[in-house]
Amino acid sequence: MKILLILVCYFFTSISFAQSKTYKDSIESYFKKYVKEHEVVTGKDKELMSFFPVNEKFRMTCRFERTLNSPWFRMESSGAIKKNYRVYGKIHFTINDTAVTLNIYQSQDLMGTQQYKDHLFIPFTDATSGEETYASGRYIDLDIKDIENDKFLIDFNKAYNPYCAYVSGKYNCPIPPVENRLMVAIRAGEKAFGKGH
């Protein structure tokens, strides 16, 4: 009986390890593809792109709260062009024992395209911004179809830098509104680019 119990424990431990390893491998493959296909960073500069170690605790199911009749507003950007966005909803989750709320935004321009009509995004800063990560914040892309039963699966391991992190003065990158500036550290996803500009 004792041997059977040991074998069962070993079996489930092996499954858990394999699942975790599979997830880690999938995110590391995602990083490689992201770097390879990057449109702004080219050549040897790609070697200066870096990421936090994959951490599954930053992949979480968040409670989603839809925001109805949210007004359009011009989101601040790094350049002269400001575009219209609205708060599509909010996500609520806990990280490092801290309750967190983030706004999810929808672009008025992208709604008019077939390819991106369901696109949503989260621009945010956190306690790593300006030190370990890009000072003006990072982004996470989402899709309306990802909402299930008022839940959103968010993976901060896929947080990425706007183009402005690599080139100054060329792009109009949305700047995270004050509501999305977190006091907690999100040590997941893309780090600051290793080359000044």
Residue frames as a rotation matrix with the C-alpha (Angstrom) as fourth column:
MET 1
0.568 0.823 0.000 0.00
0.823 -0.568 0.000 0.00
0.000 0.000 -1.000 0.00
LYS 2
0.446 -0.492 -0.748 2.84
0.172 -0.773 0.610 2.35
-0.878 -0.401 -0.261 0.90
ILE 3
-0.638 -0.704 0.312 4.56
0.398 0.045 0.916 1.68
-0.659 0.708 0.252 -2.44
LEU 4
-0.121 0.700 0.704 1.31
0.982 -0.021 0.189 2.36
0.147 0.714 -0.685 -4.30
LEU 5
0.768 0.408 -0.494 0.93
0.537 -0.831 0.147 5.69
-0.350 -0.378 -0.857 -2.48
ILE 6
-0.044 -0.887 -0.459 4.50
0.097 -0.461 0.882 6.66
-0.994 -0.006 0.107 -3.38
LEU 7
-0.680 -0.189 0.709 3.90
0.667 0.241 0.705 5.76
-0.304 0.952 -0.038 -7.03
VAL 8
0.339 0.887 0.314 0.68
0.934 -0.356 -0.001 7.82
0.111 0.293 -0.950 -7.14
CYS 9
0.666 -0.160 -0.729 2.44
0.238 -0.880 0.410 10.84
-0.707 -0.446 -0.549 -5.60
TYR 10
-0.434 -0.901 0.009 5.31
0.204 -0.088 0.975 10.47
-0.878 0.425 0.222 -8.07
PHE 11
-0.354 0.396 0.847 2.84
0.932 0.219 0.288 10.23
-0.072 0.892 -0.447 -10.98
PHE 12
0.692 0.720 0.054 1.03
0.721 -0.693 -0.013 13.45
0.028 0.047 -0.998 -10.07
THR 13
0.399 -0.657 -0.640 4.29
0.078 -0.671 0.737 15.27
-0.914 -0.343 -0.217 -9.32
SER 14
-0.594 -0.640 0.487 5.59
0.487 0.197 0.851 14.23
-0.641 0.743 0.195 -12.74
ILE 15
0.052 0.715 0.697 2.43
0.988 -0.140 0.070 15.46
0.148 0.685 -0.714 -14.44
SER 16
0.834 0.266 -0.483 2.59
0.412 -0.883 0.226 18.78
-0.366 -0.388 -0.846 -12.59
PHE 17
-0.029 -0.939 -0.343 6.27
0.081 -0.344 0.935 19.23
-0.996 -0.001 0.086 -13.52
ALA 18
-0.566 -0.161 0.808 5.58
0.756 0.288 0.587 18.33
-0.327 0.944 -0.041 -17.17
GLN 19
0.467 0.814 0.345 2.70
0.878 -0.475 -0.068 20.83
0.108 0.335 -0.936 -17.38
SER 20
0.723 -0.258 -0.640 4.83
0.131 -0.860 0.494 23.57
-0.678 -0.441 -0.588 -15.82
LYS 21
-0.366 -0.924 0.115 7.73
0.224 0.032 0.974 22.76
-0.903 0.382 0.195 -18.15
THR 22
-0.247 0.373 0.894 5.38
0.967 0.156 0.202 22.79
-0.064 0.914 -0.400 -21.15
TYR 23
0.819 0.563 -0.111 4.10
0.564 -0.825 -0.024 26.23
-0.106 -0.043 -0.993 -20.17
LYS 24
0.368 -0.776 -0.512 7.65
-0.027 -0.560 0.828 27.54
-0.929 -0.291 -0.227 -19.64
ASP 25
-0.538 -0.584 0.608 8.71
0.535 0.321 0.781 26.17
-0.651 0.746 0.140 -23.01
SER 26
0.173 0.701 0.692 5.71
0.984 -0.155 -0.089 27.74
0.044 0.696 -0.717 -24.73
ILE 27
0.908 0.132 -0.397 6.49
0.212 -0.964 0.163 31.20
-0.361 -0.233 -0.903 -23.33
GLU 28
-0.012 -0.981 -0.193 10.18
-0.029 -0.192 0.981 30.90
-1.000 0.017 -0.026 -24.19
SER 29
-0.445 -0.037 0.895 9.16
0.838 0.335 0.431 29.97
-0.315 0.942 -0.118 -27.74
TYR 30
0.660 0.736 0.149 6.85
0.751 -0.641 -0.159 32.98
-0.021 0.217 -0.976 -27.72
PHE 31
0.557 -0.546 -0.626 9.81
-0.028 -0.765 0.643 35.22
-0.830 -0.341 -0.441 -26.74
LYS 32
-0.459 -0.811 0.363 11.96
0.315 0.234 0.920 33.83
-0.831 0.536 0.149 -29.56
LYS 33
-0.126 0.517 0.846 9.22
0.992 0.066 0.107 34.37
0.000 0.853 -0.521 -32.13
TYR 34
0.819 0.453 -0.351 8.54
0.500 -0.864 0.051 37.87
-0.280 -0.217 -0.935 -30.80
VAL 35
0.184 -0.853 -0.489 12.22
-0.094 -0.510 0.855 38.83
-0.978 -0.111 -0.174 -31.11
LYS 36
-0.555 -0.441 0.705 12.64
0.561 0.427 0.709 37.22
-0.614 0.789 0.011 -34.52
GLU 37
-0.093 0.649 0.755 9.59
0.974 -0.098 0.205 38.96
0.207 0.754 -0.623 -36.02
HIS 38
0.184 0.177 -0.967 10.07
0.609 -0.793 -0.029 42.35
-0.771 -0.583 -0.254 -34.33
GLU 39
0.601 0.203 0.773 9.56
0.788 -0.308 -0.533 45.14
0.130 0.929 -0.345 -36.87
VAL 40
0.945 -0.205 0.253 11.56
-0.225 -0.973 0.054 47.89
0.235 -0.108 -0.966 -35.15
VAL 41
0.342 -0.856 0.388 14.53
-0.648 0.083 0.757 46.15
-0.680 -0.510 -0.527 -33.55
THR 42
0.954 -0.019 -0.300 16.73
-0.246 0.523 -0.816 44.61
0.173 0.852 0.494 -36.22
GLY 43
0.330 -0.912 -0.244 20.08
-0.256 0.162 -0.953 42.91
0.909 0.377 -0.180 -36.69
LYS 44
-0.474 -0.673 -0.567 22.45
0.394 0.413 -0.821 42.61
0.787 -0.613 0.070 -33.74
ASP 45
-0.663 0.269 0.699 20.20
-0.622 -0.718 -0.313 44.90
0.417 -0.642 0.643 -31.68
LYS 46
0.391 0.838 -0.382 17.84
-0.452 0.536 0.713 41.97
0.802 -0.106 0.588 -31.20
GLU 47
-0.095 -0.527 -0.845 20.42
0.544 0.683 -0.487 40.58
0.833 -0.506 0.222 -28.79
LEU 48
-0.927 -0.261 0.269 19.70
-0.024 -0.674 -0.739 43.57
0.374 -0.691 0.618 -26.52
MET 49
0.045 0.982 0.183 16.06
-0.725 -0.094 0.682 42.54
0.687 -0.164 0.708 -26.02
SER 50
-0.870 -0.382 -0.311 15.57
-0.061 0.710 -0.701 40.67
0.489 -0.591 -0.641 -22.76
PHE 51
0.166 0.985 -0.036 12.83
-0.360 0.095 0.928 39.17
0.918 -0.141 0.371 -20.60
PHE 52
-0.080 -0.078 0.994 12.18
-0.991 0.115 -0.070 38.20
-0.109 -0.990 -0.086 -17.02
PRO 53
-0.981 -0.193 -0.024 12.40
-0.193 0.981 0.032 34.46
0.017 0.036 -0.999 -16.28
VAL 54
-0.312 0.919 -0.242 9.07
-0.239 0.170 0.956 32.81
0.920 0.356 0.167 -17.04
ASN 55
-0.988 0.066 0.140 6.95
-0.130 0.136 -0.982 32.82
-0.084 -0.988 -0.126 -13.88
GLU 56
-0.619 0.781 -0.080 3.59
0.475 0.454 0.754 31.06
0.625 0.428 -0.652 -13.97
LYS 57
-0.351 0.516 -0.781 2.27
0.842 -0.191 -0.505 33.04
-0.410 -0.835 -0.367 -11.01
PHE 58
-0.638 0.091 -0.765 1.93
-0.212 -0.975 0.061 36.01
-0.740 0.201 0.641 -13.37
ARG 59
-0.788 0.534 -0.306 -0.50
-0.206 0.239 0.949 34.02
0.580 0.811 -0.078 -15.53
MET 60
-0.901 0.427 -0.079 -3.81
0.160 0.157 -0.975 34.41
-0.404 -0.891 -0.209 -13.73
THR 61
-0.350 0.884 0.309 -7.54
0.760 0.075 0.646 34.26
0.548 0.461 -0.698 -14.14
CYS 62
-0.993 -0.042 -0.113 -8.95
0.095 -0.852 -0.516 37.69
-0.075 -0.523 0.849 -13.30
ARG 63
-0.118 0.989 -0.086 -12.49
0.787 0.040 -0.616 38.74
-0.606 -0.141 -0.783 -12.51
PHE 64
-0.855 -0.137 0.500 -13.80
0.474 -0.598 0.646 40.88
0.210 0.790 0.576 -15.38
GLU 65
-0.124 0.808 -0.576 -16.23
0.605 -0.399 -0.689 43.76
-0.787 -0.434 -0.439 -14.90
ARG 66
-0.245 0.110 0.963 -17.76
0.934 -0.241 0.265 45.28
0.261 0.964 -0.044 -18.03
THR 67
-0.609 0.046 -0.792 -17.94
0.284 -0.920 -0.272 49.09
-0.741 -0.390 0.547 -18.15
LEU 68
-0.018 0.716 0.698 -21.10
0.989 0.115 -0.092 50.15
-0.146 0.689 -0.710 -19.97
ASN 69
0.788 0.440 0.430 -21.53
0.556 -0.810 -0.189 53.47
0.265 0.388 -0.883 -21.81
SER 70
0.184 -0.812 -0.553 -17.95
0.672 -0.307 0.674 54.49
-0.718 -0.496 0.489 -21.17
PRO 71
0.887 0.189 -0.422 -17.17
-0.111 -0.799 -0.591 57.78
-0.449 0.571 -0.688 -22.94
TRP 72
0.562 -0.730 0.389 -14.45
0.750 0.252 -0.611 58.07
0.348 0.635 0.689 -25.58
PHE 73
0.851 -0.375 -0.367 -11.39
-0.086 -0.789 0.608 60.06
-0.518 -0.487 -0.704 -24.58
ARG 74
0.707 -0.690 -0.153 -8.04
-0.276 -0.070 -0.959 60.97
0.651 0.720 -0.240 -26.09
MET 75
0.860 -0.453 -0.235 -5.35
0.472 0.531 0.704 58.89
-0.194 -0.716 0.670 -24.46
GLU 76
0.621 -0.723 -0.303 -2.04
-0.610 -0.689 0.392 60.65
-0.492 -0.059 -0.868 -23.88
SER 77
0.901 -0.375 0.217 0.77
0.432 0.746 -0.506 59.49
0.028 0.550 0.835 -26.13
SER 78
0.147 -0.954 -0.262 4.49
0.686 -0.092 0.722 59.92
-0.713 -0.286 0.640 -26.59
GLY 79
-0.760 -0.411 0.504 3.93
0.649 -0.441 0.620 62.04
-0.033 0.798 0.602 -29.71
ALA 80
-0.907 0.380 -0.181 1.64
-0.378 -0.925 -0.047 64.74
-0.185 0.026 0.982 -31.02
ILE 81
-0.378 0.796 -0.474 -1.09
-0.515 0.245 0.822 62.37
0.770 0.554 0.317 -32.23
LYS 82
-0.827 0.234 0.511 -3.58
-0.408 0.375 -0.832 61.26
-0.386 -0.897 -0.215 -29.60
LYS 83
-0.699 0.562 -0.442 -6.23
-0.202 0.438 0.876 58.69
0.686 0.702 -0.193 -30.46
ASN 84
-0.031 0.837 0.546 -9.65
-0.938 -0.212 0.272 57.89
0.344 -0.504 0.792 -29.05
TYR 85
-0.765 -0.130 -0.631 -10.08
0.078 0.953 -0.291 55.08
0.640 -0.272 -0.719 -26.56
ARG 86
0.222 0.771 0.597 -12.70
-0.771 -0.236 0.592 54.03
0.597 -0.592 0.542 -24.08
VAL 87
-0.682 -0.338 0.649 -12.64
-0.693 0.582 -0.425 51.84
-0.234 -0.740 -0.631 -20.99
TYR 88
-0.292 0.560 -0.775 -14.12
-0.488 0.610 0.624 48.53
0.822 0.561 0.096 -22.13
GLY 89
0.780 0.522 -0.344 -13.97
0.031 0.518 0.855 47.02
0.625 -0.678 0.388 -18.65
LYS 90
0.176 -0.709 0.683 -11.86
-0.956 -0.288 -0.052 46.32
0.233 -0.644 -0.729 -15.60
ILE 91
0.299 -0.134 -0.945 -10.02
0.126 0.987 -0.100 43.28
0.946 -0.089 0.312 -14.32
HIS 92
0.495 -0.089 0.864 -9.55
-0.840 -0.303 0.450 42.52
0.222 -0.949 -0.225 -10.64
PHE 93
0.578 -0.368 -0.728 -6.89
0.243 0.930 -0.277 40.22
0.779 -0.016 0.627 -9.24
THR 94
0.918 -0.338 0.208 -4.44
-0.304 -0.262 0.916 39.82
-0.256 -0.904 -0.343 -6.37
ILE 95
0.577 -0.805 -0.141 -0.68
0.317 0.380 -0.869 39.83
0.753 0.456 0.474 -6.74
ASN 96
-0.545 -0.832 -0.105 1.94
0.329 -0.098 -0.939 39.76
0.771 -0.547 0.327 -3.97
ASP 97
-0.405 0.509 -0.759 -0.96
0.910 0.148 -0.387 39.92
-0.084 -0.848 -0.523 -1.46
THR 98
-0.749 0.149 -0.645 -2.13
-0.070 -0.987 -0.147 43.19
-0.659 -0.065 0.750 -3.03
ALA 99
0.169 0.881 0.441 -5.57
0.685 0.216 -0.695 43.65
-0.708 0.420 -0.568 -4.58
VAL 100
-0.778 -0.524 -0.346 -5.17
0.059 -0.610 0.790 45.18
-0.625 0.595 0.506 -8.05
THR 101
0.447 0.864 0.231 -7.55
0.457 0.001 -0.890 46.68
-0.769 0.503 -0.394 -10.59
LEU 102
-0.744 -0.650 -0.155 -6.60
0.158 -0.397 0.904 47.52
-0.649 0.648 0.398 -14.18
ASN 103
0.291 0.799 -0.526 -8.62
-0.453 -0.369 -0.812 49.17
-0.843 0.475 0.255 -16.91
ILE 104
-0.382 -0.281 0.880 -8.92
0.653 0.592 0.472 47.44
-0.654 0.755 -0.042 -20.28
TYR 105
-0.194 0.227 -0.955 -9.14
-0.363 -0.921 -0.145 49.83
-0.911 0.318 0.260 -23.23
GLN 106
0.168 0.315 0.934 -10.67
0.800 0.510 -0.316 49.66
-0.576 0.801 -0.166 -26.70
SER 107
-0.754 -0.527 -0.391 -9.45
0.160 -0.726 0.669 51.72
-0.637 0.441 0.632 -29.64
GLN 108
0.283 0.888 -0.361 -12.06
-0.181 -0.320 -0.930 53.58
-0.942 0.329 0.070 -31.71
ASP 109
-0.003 -0.372 -0.928 -9.87
-0.973 -0.212 0.088 53.37
-0.229 0.904 -0.361 -34.82
LEU 110
-0.893 -0.450 -0.033 -9.27
-0.447 0.873 0.197 49.62
-0.060 0.190 -0.980 -34.54
MET 111
-0.348 0.850 0.394 -12.97
0.012 0.425 -0.905 48.93
-0.937 -0.311 -0.158 -34.04
GLY 112
0.450 0.547 -0.706 -13.46
-0.618 -0.380 -0.688 50.01
-0.645 0.746 0.167 -37.66
THR 113
-0.329 -0.620 -0.712 -11.18
-0.928 0.354 0.121 47.27
0.177 0.701 -0.691 -39.02
GLN 114
0.634 0.589 -0.501 -12.19
-0.532 0.802 0.270 43.67
0.561 0.095 0.822 -39.61
GLN 115
0.046 -0.728 -0.684 -8.94
0.185 0.679 -0.710 42.27
0.982 -0.094 0.166 -38.27
TYR 116
-0.822 -0.519 -0.236 -8.84
0.349 -0.132 -0.928 44.21
0.450 -0.845 0.289 -34.99
LYS 117
-0.166 0.841 0.515 -12.51
-0.315 -0.540 0.780 44.99
0.934 -0.033 0.355 -34.27
ASP 118
0.815 0.470 -0.338 -12.40
0.117 0.438 0.891 42.81
0.567 -0.766 0.302 -31.12
HIS 119
-0.123 -0.970 -0.208 -8.94
0.585 0.099 -0.805 43.96
0.802 -0.221 0.555 -30.01
LEU 120
0.953 0.262 0.151 -8.47
0.020 -0.555 0.832 45.23
0.302 -0.790 -0.534 -26.45
PHE 121
0.064 -0.981 -0.184 -5.33
0.431 0.193 -0.881 46.22
0.900 -0.023 0.435 -24.62
ILE 122
0.895 0.095 -0.435 -3.91
0.445 -0.244 0.862 47.01
-0.025 -0.965 -0.261 -21.22
PRO 123
0.126 -0.873 0.471 -1.23
0.113 -0.459 -0.881 49.70
0.986 0.164 0.041 -21.01
PHE 124
0.953 0.227 -0.201 0.35
0.209 -0.010 0.978 49.75
0.220 -0.974 -0.057 -17.55
THR 125
-0.054 -0.959 0.280 3.30
-0.473 -0.222 -0.853 50.80
0.879 -0.179 -0.441 -15.44
ASP 126
0.836 0.256 -0.486 4.39
0.271 0.577 0.771 49.09
0.477 -0.776 0.413 -12.24
ALA 127
0.879 -0.475 -0.032 7.08
-0.163 -0.364 0.917 49.28
-0.447 -0.801 -0.398 -9.57
THR 128
0.163 -0.860 0.484 9.70
0.692 0.449 0.565 48.06
-0.703 0.243 0.668 -12.07
SER 129
0.695 0.187 0.694 9.04
0.693 -0.432 -0.578 50.87
0.192 0.882 -0.429 -14.58
GLY 130
0.830 -0.446 0.335 12.05
-0.393 -0.894 -0.217 53.11
0.396 0.048 -0.917 -15.11
GLU 131
0.170 -0.787 0.594 14.38
-0.837 0.203 0.508 50.59
-0.520 -0.583 -0.624 -13.52
GLU 132
-0.488 -0.335 0.806 14.04
-0.011 0.926 0.378 47.04
-0.873 0.176 -0.456 -14.76
THR 133
-0.080 0.562 0.823 11.44
0.931 0.336 -0.140 47.85
-0.355 0.755 -0.551 -17.41
TYR 134
-0.525 -0.111 0.844 10.67
0.647 -0.696 0.311 50.68
0.553 0.709 0.437 -19.84
ALA 135
-0.948 0.006 -0.318 9.84
0.242 -0.637 -0.732 53.86
-0.207 -0.771 0.602 -17.93
SER 136
-0.674 0.707 -0.215 6.69
-0.738 -0.652 0.173 54.72
-0.018 0.275 0.961 -19.91
GLY 137
0.048 0.757 0.652 5.11
-0.700 0.491 -0.518 51.33
-0.712 -0.431 0.554 -19.40
ARG 138
-0.957 -0.284 0.063 4.31
-0.184 0.758 0.625 48.11
-0.226 0.587 -0.778 -21.20
TYR 139
-0.175 0.916 -0.360 1.31
-0.983 -0.145 0.109 46.63
0.047 0.373 0.927 -23.00
ILE 140
-0.770 0.105 0.629 -0.73
0.038 0.992 -0.119 43.43
-0.637 -0.068 -0.768 -23.03
ASP 141
-0.667 0.547 -0.505 -2.97
-0.691 -0.201 0.695 42.55
0.279 0.813 0.512 -25.99
LEU 142
-0.671 0.558 0.488 -6.35
-0.011 0.650 -0.760 40.92
-0.741 -0.515 -0.430 -25.47
ASP 143
-0.865 0.489 -0.117 -9.42
-0.122 0.023 0.992 39.94
0.488 0.872 0.040 -27.44
ILE 144
-0.268 0.854 0.447 -13.09
-0.958 -0.287 -0.025 40.28
0.106 -0.434 0.894 -26.54
LYS 145
0.457 0.474 -0.753 -13.54
-0.497 0.838 0.227 36.58
0.738 0.270 0.618 -27.31
ASP 146
-0.506 -0.734 -0.454 -11.11
0.044 0.503 -0.863 35.77
0.861 -0.457 -0.222 -24.47
ILE 147
-0.621 0.372 0.690 -13.77
-0.782 -0.352 -0.514 36.75
0.052 -0.859 0.510 -21.90
GLU 148
-0.364 0.521 -0.772 -15.54
0.023 0.834 0.551 33.71
0.931 0.183 -0.316 -20.50
ASN 149
0.361 0.633 -0.684 -18.10
0.717 0.280 0.638 33.81
0.596 -0.721 -0.353 -17.68
ASP 150
0.909 -0.006 0.418 -16.86
-0.170 -0.919 0.355 37.25
0.382 -0.393 -0.837 -16.59
LYS 151
0.596 -0.796 0.102 -13.30
0.186 0.261 0.947 35.93
-0.781 -0.546 0.303 -16.34
PHE 152
0.852 -0.450 -0.268 -10.18
-0.440 -0.339 -0.832 36.96
0.284 0.826 -0.486 -18.25
LEU 153
0.701 -0.713 -0.002 -6.99
0.637 0.624 0.452 34.91
-0.321 -0.318 0.892 -18.38
ILE 154
0.902 -0.431 0.020 -4.15
-0.402 -0.856 -0.326 37.45
0.157 0.286 -0.945 -18.26
ASP 155
0.662 -0.748 -0.047 -0.53
0.745 0.650 0.148 36.47
-0.081 -0.133 0.988 -18.84
PHE 156
0.890 -0.350 -0.290 1.94
-0.278 -0.924 0.262 39.15
-0.360 -0.152 -0.920 -17.81
ASN 157
0.037 -0.887 0.460 4.74
0.301 0.449 0.841 36.98
-0.953 0.107 0.283 -19.17
LYS 158
-0.035 0.028 0.999 3.59
0.998 0.058 0.034 38.31
-0.057 0.998 -0.030 -22.54
ALA 159
0.770 0.235 -0.593 3.81
0.297 -0.955 0.007 41.98
-0.565 -0.182 -0.805 -21.53
TYR 160
0.105 -0.722 0.684 5.78
0.994 0.087 -0.062 43.84
-0.015 0.686 0.727 -24.20
ASN 161
-0.428 -0.387 -0.816 7.37
0.411 -0.888 0.206 47.22
-0.805 -0.247 0.540 -24.83
PRO 162
0.800 0.590 -0.114 5.85
0.212 -0.456 -0.865 49.85
-0.562 0.667 -0.489 -27.14
TYR 163
0.560 -0.587 0.584 7.94
0.757 0.077 -0.648 50.82
0.336 0.806 0.488 -30.15
CYS 164
0.739 -0.234 0.632 8.92
-0.262 -0.964 -0.051 54.02
0.621 -0.128 -0.773 -28.35
ALA 165
0.861 -0.449 0.239 11.09
-0.103 0.307 0.946 51.92
-0.498 -0.839 0.218 -26.02
TYR 166
0.293 -0.749 0.594 13.48
0.792 0.539 0.289 51.45
-0.536 0.385 0.751 -28.95
VAL 167
-0.488 -0.380 0.786 13.25
0.802 -0.551 0.231 54.65
0.346 0.743 0.573 -31.02
SER 168
-0.375 0.315 -0.872 12.58
0.542 -0.688 -0.482 58.21
-0.752 -0.653 0.088 -29.83
GLY 169
-0.404 0.212 -0.890 10.30
-0.319 -0.944 -0.081 60.63
-0.857 0.251 0.450 -31.60
LYS 170
-0.935 -0.016 -0.354 9.13
-0.348 0.239 0.907 58.33
0.070 0.971 -0.229 -34.38
TYR 171
-0.564 0.733 -0.380 6.02
0.486 0.667 0.564 56.69
0.667 0.133 -0.733 -32.90
ASN 172
-0.323 0.584 0.745 2.90
-0.762 -0.627 0.162 57.80
0.562 -0.515 0.648 -31.05
CYS 173
-0.599 0.019 -0.801 2.75
0.293 0.936 -0.197 55.28
0.745 -0.353 -0.566 -28.23
PRO 174
0.471 0.836 0.282 -0.20
-0.071 -0.282 0.957 55.41
0.879 -0.471 -0.074 -25.81
ILE 175
-0.691 -0.654 0.308 0.87
-0.311 -0.117 -0.943 56.31
0.653 -0.747 -0.123 -22.29
PRO 176
-0.425 0.560 -0.712 -0.86
0.720 0.685 0.109 54.36
0.548 -0.466 -0.694 -19.50
PRO 177
0.215 0.583 0.783 -3.54
-0.177 -0.766 0.618 56.49
0.960 -0.272 -0.062 -17.80
VAL 178
-0.417 -0.453 0.788 -3.05
-0.789 -0.249 -0.561 57.12
0.450 -0.856 -0.253 -14.08
GLU 179
0.497 0.708 0.501 -5.57
-0.858 0.488 0.162 54.39
-0.130 -0.510 0.850 -13.21
ASN 180
0.964 -0.134 -0.229 -3.20
0.046 0.935 -0.351 51.81
0.261 0.328 0.908 -14.69
ARG 181
0.032 -0.972 0.233 -0.08
-0.460 -0.222 -0.860 52.84
0.887 -0.080 -0.454 -12.82
LEU 182
0.771 0.342 -0.538 0.52
0.162 0.711 0.684 50.08
0.616 -0.615 0.492 -10.29
MET 183
0.478 -0.586 0.654 2.49
-0.868 -0.431 0.247 50.22
0.137 -0.686 -0.715 -7.07
VAL 184
0.630 -0.232 0.741 3.28
-0.168 0.891 0.422 46.49
-0.758 -0.390 0.522 -7.16
ALA 185
-0.337 -0.826 -0.451 6.13
-0.775 -0.029 0.632 44.96
-0.535 0.563 -0.630 -9.16
ILE 186
0.844 0.511 0.162 5.25
-0.289 0.688 -0.666 42.86
-0.452 0.516 0.728 -12.22
ARG 187
-0.176 -0.980 -0.098 8.53
-0.765 0.073 0.640 41.04
-0.620 0.187 -0.762 -12.83
ALA 188
-0.040 0.233 0.972 7.31
0.484 0.855 -0.185 39.25
-0.874 0.463 -0.147 -15.92
GLY 189
0.857 0.399 0.325 7.46
0.448 -0.269 -0.852 39.88
-0.253 0.877 -0.410 -19.65
GLU 190
0.409 -0.710 0.573 9.82
0.662 -0.201 -0.722 42.17
0.628 0.675 0.388 -21.51
LYS 191
0.224 -0.470 -0.854 12.53
0.801 -0.411 0.436 44.13
-0.555 -0.782 0.284 -19.71
ALA 192
0.650 -0.083 -0.755 13.98
-0.254 -0.961 -0.112 47.50
-0.716 0.265 -0.646 -20.65
PHE 193
0.932 -0.332 0.148 15.81
0.241 0.258 -0.936 47.59
0.272 0.907 0.321 -23.98
GLY 194
0.533 -0.792 -0.298 19.58
0.666 0.175 0.725 47.33
-0.522 -0.585 0.620 -23.52
LYS 195
-0.469 -0.666 0.580 20.40
0.878 -0.424 0.223 50.30
0.098 0.614 0.783 -25.73
GLY 196
-0.260 0.340 -0.904 19.82
0.396 -0.816 -0.421 53.98
-0.881 -0.467 0.078 -25.03
HIS 197
-0.263 0.175 0.949 18.11
0.942 -0.165 0.291 56.22
0.207 0.971 -0.122 -27.57
